[in-house]
């Protein structure tokens, strides 16, 4: 088994990481992941998302970007969003937990979430929130990590590969 390292991506390393981040996002959308995008979705679309939407927030410190690397190649990522209103400064949100399809079922998602929780604690966050497609493979993972279901919203988002409307499940975890 190849060793996987988990690190916080420094803004100075973002440009070099962009092709790998785009590849992971593109691969996940291509297999039907419900992560805000619909088909057709190109590598160019993926690169634009990272460079235009994520990088500015990583640069200004409002988003923490964590990555899983093996042999210096990024194979997974998750974002911790902290740019919330003043009355919600005690919490953060999980966004875009992505593991390349070739590296699934190896504990990468679990380790990324555990690292995110450590980062949240270091920033004095006491609550983490997220949403995930109801019934998706991520939902049981979050439950195993002690996230609680706050509720479900039907017809929340369009599926990436069809006109079907999927429900989303809102979840939370209170940190000790």
Beta strands, then each sheet from edge to edge (+ up, - down):
strand 1: 5-8
strand 2: 63-70
strand 3: 73-81
strand 4: 91-99
strand 5: 127-133
strand 6: 148-158
strand 7: 165-174
sheet 1: 1+ 2- 3+ 4- 5- 7+ 6-
end
